[in-house]
Amino acid sequence: MISTAIRLARVGSRAELLAAILMMLGYPCVMVAALLPDIWFFAAATAVTYLADWYLHQRGSYLINRLGKVRAGLPIRFLLRQLMIILLLARLDLAEEPLFYAAVACFLLFYGLQAPHGALTTLIRLRRSLPIVTRNVDLHAVRIPDAPPRALLHRASEKMLHLDLPAVAGVLIAAGTGEDFIGYIGAAVTLALAVGYNALLVPYLRRSRRAPSAPAVLKALDTWLGEYQPTVVLYFSGSSESAYQGNMWLDTMAAVEGRPLIVMRERNLVPQLADTSVPVVCVPGGTHLMNLDLSTVRVCLYPANVGKNIHMLRVPTMKHVFIGHGDSDKLASVNPYSKVYDEVWTAGRAGRDRYALADVGIRDEDIVEVGRPQLAPIESWTGTTKNPIPTVLYAPTWEGWDDNPGNTSLLLAGENIVRRLLNADSPVRVIYKPHPFTGIRSAKAKAVNARIKAMVARSTQDRAADPRWAKEASAAAEGQRAAKAELARVEARLAELAKPGRAGGDESEESRVALADPARQAEIATLRAEWNDAYWRSFGWWEHKTVTGSQPKLYDCFNQSDAMVSDISSVVSDFIASGKPYAVTDSAELGAEEFKRQNTAVRAAVILSNDAEKIDELLRAVADPAADPLAEARHELKTYLLGPDEPTSMEQFNAAVQALSAKAEARNAGVAQRIGGQQPAPLPDPEATSSGAGDGAAELVAEAEAAVDPDVPSPDADAEIGAGPSAIR
């Protein structure tokens, strides 16, 4: 019942639910106390509303957002409390007393100071905002001053409103004790603090404290681009949940031959980007992006099909490649949108065959097999379990944008899969790692995800109380304590290294100071490896675990597991690189043969129905290699899906980049040669009538100039932008 209430209230925990209940009941209690009147009941109810409200804000509760949508936001709630104080004073027959007028005047003046405070904080943020966000880019050509102290701007509105506390406390004490001077002191303190807060903000409006203008910053960026001369771009745009799609390519970009650059479009994704030595430029404005000097770029790589790709696709001097964010049999892997790119890079032969079977207009000669460079960290199976009992990873994909039952096993089979693993005849450790998108569209998927997490947590508690594991727990206790201490040490150091520069710097200041530091990069890489090792040692090899968030990574979970259960997604194709047994759920109930026919990656898998009855076949294959009839099939499928082991995927990837760069150079040289060989059109005879003669040559020259310089509009500029790379071919 409590979990249902938590879900309905859209809060994240029992503590949040309790705080929400107290806040919602507190305001009626404040009104009742004012009407009675009962000053001490009023004070208690008021304190509850303050504390509950503060706690929900600290937790970032969804309920707070909803209250704002229905005109019950934070300022309204503060105003309501203050009105109830005025009502209380009136009911206490103090309406003709100086304290009453002092309270009214204080609250009116206090709210009068909210407007300049809001204007100041808004102006400071606007004038501190750059048109771009950068990492590892030297913007020394412009002066970016230090950010205001974080304490002034972080949750500024909430802090300003809470300055009414001295006045509220003082008036209530004065009303209860008859000592009016206490109320006057409280009101004076509130007003003094409010004026002081505004005064502290004013200096940050000075020109010397502002960020440079947009034209100056963009000019500095173009200067840097001219010096760096990037050749390969990873172009990434997406929702706040899609950062993983770009992060998976960071190591590959760092190892690519040439001068790599990452171009992003959403500011909120920059903090989610993993640490990298590759220069990063986030350009939210489409106009700003299209005016950047990217003339040296020859290859642009796209990990996702999103609408904002058009802003880069319009550039004809570079070749455009769809690389995706995983290799799977999902329909998204054969999206007809891929026709806009010059080439589509797949991991192995399977990707090429998918496009041929789908017949969505992708030409075979435009498909290049480059392997999967990201899979290098995945360890190959030795044929024996990593620990005394096998570990099985359950990594379902998310529910997708439609209600196709084949999208995910979570809805129809998830609980059955986890239940059978937890209750297996021989002990099994379960690692549950849901997709980051799970529950963003389907409330049912979100609920199932919560129930599975609860199942895993209960089973972990039961196993901890089981005498069979008491000896193991006792023996491992000291090591686990040491590992947790190591985790704390590493996390503290990573936090220090997470943001270069001083603590509290804003986005603009970070763009100024976030330059690549090889020593810092090397230390972070070492610390992350230490963190991963300490994390898995911090709990027993027999303990079940739910893994969410960016750490540990999916591939770290692969390396800790002896087998996996998943769905039709790139997770399966990646796991095949390990050579370990795996199972895939036929949630749409196509039948094993049809399921294998439609989905290449399941041809070497144990096929599960929604009741997960055959999960024992997977467990037998893990326990005894002799009972694993699919081992050879997995080896063959690995080559088909992911390409050969030699040359390495990174070597294949670099070869593809160099080959396509050569094509871009040839194309650009050809265009320049054609333009150079053109004769200027003769000037029209002023005596001639306007018959249209000569206009065609002028249009041809304009179109040719636009082909070389994308900032020169052609007579049919809109048509060119809409055509995208089709004009490049």
N, C-alpha and C positions, 0 to 999 in steps of 0.2 A: 504493500500500500504506500509506503514511504517512497519507494523508487518510482511509483506511478505519479505521486505528487511532485517529485523532483522533475520528472520528465514534463509534466503539464505546466509547471511553473517556469520551465526553461532555466533552471539553476543547475549548478554543477555538483552540489554535495548537500549532505544533510545540514551542515552548518549554514550554507547559503539559504537553504529552505527555511531554517529557523529564523535567520536574520530577516528574510523577506516577510515571514508571518509577523514577526515583531514590529517591523516597520509599518506594514499595512494596518495592523491593529493599534499601533501606537498613536497614529494621528486621530482616529475617533476617540481614543482615551484622552488625548490632550484637549479635545473639544469638550468632552463630558466634564473633565476636571475644571475647565474654565467656566462652564455653566453652573456647576454645583454651588459655589466655587470651593475647590479644595487645593490649596497652593502646593502642598507636599505631594499629593497625587499628581498634580500638574508637572511638578519638577521631575518626578520619577518617569512619567510618560515621555516628557520632553527629552530626557537623557537617553531613554531607550531609542527614540527615533533618531537622535544624533548618531549613536553608536551603530545601530543597524544600517543606517544610510551609509555611514563611513565604511563599514565592512564590505557592503555590496559594491561600493565604488572601488575599493582596493582589490576586490576579486574580479572586477570587470564583468559583473553579472549582466546577463542578457536582460534581466528584468528592469534594470536601470534604463537601458536603451528603450524598452517598450514603454516605460512611464513617460519618457520624453516625447514619444510619438503621440501619446494621448493627452498632451498638455498638462502633464503632472511631473514635469522635469524638476531638476534640482532647485532652480531659483523659485519656482512656484511653491515647492515644499518648505523652503526657508521662509518665504513670505507668509505662508499659512501659519507657521509656528509663531511668527511675530504678531500676526493679527490676533491669534489666540491669546497672546500675552496681554494685548490691549483689551481684549474682551474680559480676561481674568481681572485686570485692574478695575474695569468698570463694574464687574459683579462684586468686587470687594469694596465698592463704594468709594473708590479712589479717583473717580473721574474728574473731580474738581480739585484734586491735589496737584502740586507742582510735579510730583513724580510721574503722574500720568502724562502731562504735557512734555516732560523731558523724554519719556520713552517714545512718544509719538514723534517728536522732533528728531530724536536719534535715529529711529528706523527710517524716517523719510530721507534724512541726509545720507544715511548709509546706502540706501538704494540709489540716491542721486549720484553717489560716487562709483556705483557699478558701471555706469555708462562710459565714463572716461577710462576706467580700468579695462573694460572690454575693448574699447577702441585702441588703447595703447598696446595691449597684448597682440591684437590682430595686426596692427600696423608693423610692430616689431617683427612678427613672424613673416609677414609679406615682404618686408624689406630685408629680411635675412635669407629669403628663398632665392636660390639660383635657378636658372632655367635648366640646369643639368645637375646630375649627381655623378661623381667620379670616384674611382678607386685606382691607385697606381698610375695616376696621371698627374704630371707636373704642371700646376697652374700658377707658376711663379710670376707669370706676366700680369696677373691681376692681384690686387691686395684684398684678401678676405680677412676681416677682423675676427677676433675671438667672439664666440657666442656669449650672450648674457648668461649669468649663472642659472643652472637648471632649476634651482629652487624658485626662481621668479616666474618661469613660464610653464613649468610642468604642472598640469592640473590647476592652472592659475585661477580659473573661475571658481572651482571648488574651494581653494584656499581663501579667496577673497570673501566668499559667502560665510565661511567658518569664522571670520573675524567678528561676527556678531555674538560670539560666545561670551565675552566679558560683559556686554550690555545685557544679554539674556540672564546670565547668572546674577549680575548686580541688581537688576530690577526685581527678580524673584526674591533674592535675599532681603532687599529693602522692603518689599511688600509683606514678607513674612515676619520681619523683625521690627518694622517701623523706623528703621535707620535709613532715611532717604538718601543720605550722602553716599551710601554704598552704591545705590543705583546711579547717582550722578557720576561717580568715579568709573563705574562699568561702562556707561554710555560714552564718557570722554575717552576711555581707553580704546573702545571700538572705533570711534571716529578718528582718533589719532593714528591707529594702525592702518585704517583704510586710506587716509591721506598719505601716510608714509609709504604704503605699498605703491600707490600711484606715483609718488615722487621718485621712488627707486627705479621706476620704469622709464621715466622721461629721458634720462641721459642716453638711452639706447636708441633714441630717434635721431641723434646727431649724425651728420653725414659720415663722420669718422667711424661710427659703429655700424653703418649699413653695409650690406653686401654690394659688390659692384653691379653695375647695370647689366641687363641681359645682353645687349650688343657687345659690351666689353668682355664678358665671360665667353660668349660664343666665338669672338675673335681670338681669344687666348686658346680656346680649344682647337680652333682651326690651325693656329700657329703650332701647337703641339702635334697635331695630326701631320702637318707638313714636315716636322722634324722626325717623328716616329715612323711615318709612312707604313701604316698597317697593310698587310697583304691578305690576311684571312680573318673574316669576321664571323663570330657566332651571334646571331640575332635572336633575341629571346623576348617574348611578350606572353602574358598570361594572367590568370587570376592569382589571388594571394595564396591559394593552396597548391599552385603549380611550380613552386620554386625548385622542387626536386628535378623537374625536367631540364632545367638549365644546369643545376649542380652536377648532374651525372656526366656532363661534358667538360667540366673544368680541368680535370687532369689531362684529358685528351688535348684540349686547347693549349695547355702548358707545354705539351710535348710535340706539338705540331711544328713542322718545318716552315719557317717564315716568321713574320711578325704578327702575332695574333692580337685580336681585339674583341672584347665582348660588348655588344650594344644591347641595352635593355630599354624598356619603355615605361615601366611602372616603378615609381619611387618606393612603394611599400615592399617591393621584392628585393631591393638592394640590401637591406639588413639581413634578409634571409639567405643571401648568397654566401656559400661557403668561402673560406679563406682561399685566396688564389693570388699568384704573382702576375697573372695576366691583366693588362689594363682593362678597366671597366668604365663604360660611359653610359649613363642612363639619360635618355633624351625623351621626356614625356610628350613634348609638343611635336606634332607631325611636321609642321612648317619648319621648325628648327632642325629636325632630322634631315629633311629634304634639302636643306641649305648647307649641311656640313660638307666639307671637302673630303670625300672618300674616294678620290680619283685614283689612289694607289691600290685600293682593294681589288683583288682579282677573283676571290671566291667568298661567297657568303653562305653560311650554313644555318639551316632553320630546324630546330628540334620540335616545333609544333606548328600546326596549321591554324593560324589565328588571323583575324581581320586586319590587324595592324601590320602584317607582313607586307601589305601593298605599298607602304611608304618606302620600303627598301627595294622591293621587287621592281619598282619603276626605274632603277638605275641600270642603264644598259652596259656600262663599262665593266661590270663584274658578272660572274656566272653565279647562278643561284641553285642551291642544292638542298633537298629535303633529306635530313638525316634521322628525324624522328626522335622519340624518347623511349624506344624499346622495340623489340622484334617479337611480334605475336601474330596469331591468326585472327585477331579482332578485325572487324570491318574498317576500323580507323586506320589500319595498316595498308589499306588499298583505297584510300580516299581519292575520288576523282579530282579533288582540288590539287593533287600532286602534279597535274598537267601544267601548272603555271611555272614549275621549276625547270631549269635546264637539265638537271640530272636528279635521280633518286638513288640514294646510297642505301643498300641493304647489307645485312650481316653476311648472309650466304645465299646459296642457290634457292633456298625456300622462298625468300623474299621476291626474287625475280619471278618464280613460278606463280606466286600469289597474284601478282599484277597481270600475268598472262591469263590466268583463269578468271580473274574478275573482269577483264576486258573493259577497263575504265579509261582507256585512251593513252596509257603510258607506253611509249615505244620501248621495245626491248633494248635498243642501242643506247637509250638514256638511263639505263639501270646499271649501276656499278656495285660490285660486291667488295666490301671493305672490311669485313669482320666486325667484331665488337671490342674496340680497345678498352672499354670500361671493365671488361671481365677479367683482367689480369690479376686482381686481388683474390679471385675465387680459387680455393684450394681443391685439388682433385681428390677423389675418394680413394682410400687405401684398401677398402674392402672390409674393414673392421670398424666397429663403433668407436667414437671418440672417448666415451666414458663407459663405465660398467653397465649402464642401461642406455638404450638408444634415445636420441632426441629427435622429435618430429616437429618440424616447422609447419604451422598452418598459416598461409599468407594469401587470403582471398583478395580478389580485386574488388573494386567498388561497384555500386549498383547501376552506374551508367545514366544516360539521359533519358532512357525510355524504360519500359517495364518488361523487356525481353527477359524471360527466366534464365536464359543462358548467359546473362551478363556476369552474374556472380553466384557462387555457391552459398554465400552467407545467408540469404533469405530462406532457402528451402532445405539446405543441407548443413549449414554451419554448426548448429547446435548438435546435430547427430554426429558429425565428424569429431568434434571436440569431446563429446560424451563418450564415444567409443574409444578414443585414444586415452582418456582419463581412466576409463574402466577396463582397459586391456588386461588380458590374463597375466601377461608378464609386464612388469612395470615399464612405463614409458614417461619420459619428460616431454612436456608440450611447451613450445614457444609459439605464442599467438601474436602475429604482426599484421594488423589490418591495414588496408590501403589508406593513405592520408585523406582521400576524398570520401571515405565511408560516412554515410549519413548526411552529406550536404544536400542531397535532393530527396531522399526517402526517409521519412520518420520511422518506417518499419525497419529499415536497415540499421538506423541508429539505435533502435531499441534492441535488435538482435545482437548488435555489437556490444551493447552494455551488458546483456545477459551472458554472453560468452566470457566477457571479462570477469563477471561475477563468478561464473563456473570455475574459471581458472584460479581465481583468488581463493575460493572455498576449498578447492582440491589441494592447493598449496598449504592452507592451514591444516587440513586433515592429514596431509602427509607429514607435516611438522610434528603432529601429535602422535603419529604412528610409531610404536616401539621399534619397528624394523629399521627406521632411519635415525633413531636416537644416537647410535654409536657413530654413524657417519657425521651427524651434526656436531657431536661433541668433538670429534677429531678435527673437523674443519673450522671450528669456531674461531680459533686464534688466527688462522689464515684469513678468514673472512673479515675479521676486525682490521687486520693489517691492510687488506685490499680496500676496505671502505675508507681508511685513513689515507691511503694512496689516492683514491678517487677524489677525496676532498682537497688534497694538496694539488693534484693536477687541474681540477676544475677551478681552483682559486687562481692558479697561474694562467690558465687559459682565459679566464675572465680579465686578467690584467692585460693580456695580449690581444684580446678580442677587438678593441678599438684603439687605434693609434692616437697619440695626442693625449691631452688632459681629459680627465673625467668630466662628463657633463657637456661636452662639445656637441653642437647640433649638426645637422646634415651638411651645411655649408662648410663648417670648420673641418669636418671629417674629410670632405672633398679636398681641402687644402693640405691636410697632413697625411692622408692615406696613401703614402708612396711605398712601393715594394721595397722590402728590407729582407735580403736573402737570409740573414742570421735569424730574424724573427720568423720567417717562413719555415726554416729548418727546425727551429725550436717547436713551433706549433705542430709540425708533422710528427716530431718525436713524441710530444705530449699526447697527441691524439692516439698514437699507437699504444702508449702507456695506459691511457684512459680505457681503451678497449680491452686490454689485457686485464686491468684491475676490475673492470665492470663484471666480466664473466667469472672472476674469482671471488667477487663479493657476495655471492650466494652459491648454494650447493648445486652440484651437477645433477641432483635428483629433484630440484625445485622447479616447478612450472613457472613460466614467466610470460607476462604480456609486455610487448615492446612497442612503444609508440614514439613519435617525435623523430627528429633527424639522427639521433644517436641512441644506440648503436645502429649502424647502417644495415641495409638489407643484406649486403654481401657478408657482413660480419655474422649475421644470423645464419646464412648459408653455411659458413665455415664451422659454426657450432653445432649444426644439425647433421643427422645421418640420413634423413629423408625429408620429403616435403609433400604437403597437400596444397593444391592451389587451383586456379581457374584458367580459362583461356586468357592469357595476358603475357606480357613480356617477362614476367617473373619466371614463368615456366621455361621459356627459351634460355634465360640467363642461368637458371639452376641446372639445366642440362649440361652446361660447361663443367660442372663438378663431377659428372658421371654417376651421381648418387641416385638411388631409386626415388621415384616420385609418383604421385597419384593426382589425377585431375577429375573433377566432378562433372558429370553429364547432367547439369541441372535442368536443361531443356528436355531431357529424356528422349534423345534422338536414337538411342541404342548404341551399343559399343562400336559396331562396324560403321554406321553412318557418322558417328561422332569422330572416329578416326579418319574417315574419308574427308570430312569437312575441315578438320583441324590437324595440321601437320605435326604440331608439337606434342600431341597425345599418342602418337604411334608407338612410343616406347613406354607408355605410362600404364599404371593400374587404373582402370576406369571405374569410378565410383558412381553409384546411383545416389539419389537424394537421401536414402536411408543409410548410406555409407557402409553397407554390409560387408563389402570386400576389403575393408581397411586392414584386415588380418593378412591379406596377401602382401601388402606393402610391408607390414611388420616382419613377416617371415623372410622377405627378401633382404631386409636390413640385418636380421639376426644371423642368417646363414647364406653366404654367397652361392652355395650350391642350390638353394631354393629361389634363385633369382634368374628366371628364364629370359628376362628382358635386358640383361647386361650388354650383350652384343648389339642389340637394336638401339640402345642408348648411345653407344659409341658411333654407330653409323649416322644416327639422327643428329648428333652433335656436329659432325662435319657438314651435313646438309643444311642445317639451320644457321650455324655460326661461321662456316668457312673452315679452311684448313688451318692446322697449327703453324705451318710454315709457308710463306713468311708470316711473321707475327702480324696481328691485327693493326698495330701501330704503324708497321712498315707498309701494309696495304693502304692504310688511311692516308699516310703521307704521300704515297705514290699517286693516289687519286687526286689529292690536293694539287700536286705539281702538274699532273696531266691537264687538269681543268684550268689551272692558272695559265698554262701555255695556250689553251684554246681561247681564253679571254684576251691574252696578249695578241694573238693572231687576229682575232675579231677587231680589236681596237686599231691595230696597225692597218688592217684592210679599210676600215672606215676613214682613217686619216688619209690614206693614199687616195681613196676615191674623192674625198673632199678637196685634197690638194690638186687633183687633176681636173677639177671642174673649171670651166670658163665662166666668168661672170656673165650674167644675162645682159643683153643690150638694153639701154635705157629706152623706155617707150617714147614713141613720137608724140610730142605734145599736141600735134595737129590731128592725130588719129582719134577716132571715136573710141569710146570705152567698150571694146569688143571682148575683153578678157585675154587678148594675146599678150604674152609676156608674164602674166600673173603666175602661170604654172612654173616657170623657171624660178621666180622669186620664192614661191612656196617650197620648191625643191631645195633651194639653198637654205631656207629657214629650217626645214626638216633635217637637213644634213648637219647644220650647226647644232640643232637640239640633240641630235644623236651623240655628238661629242660632248657637249656641255648640257647636262640635264637641267641646269637653271635657266637655259634659254628656251622660252616657250615656243612651240611649233604652232603652225596654223590650226592644228587639231590636237592640242595638248591633252584635252580630256580623253580623247580616244586613245592616245598613247598610254596614259596612266591606267586606263581601264584594261588595255591589252596586256599590261605587265610584260613578262619576259617573252611572250609570244613574238614580240617584235625583235627579240634578240636572236632567235634561232636562225 
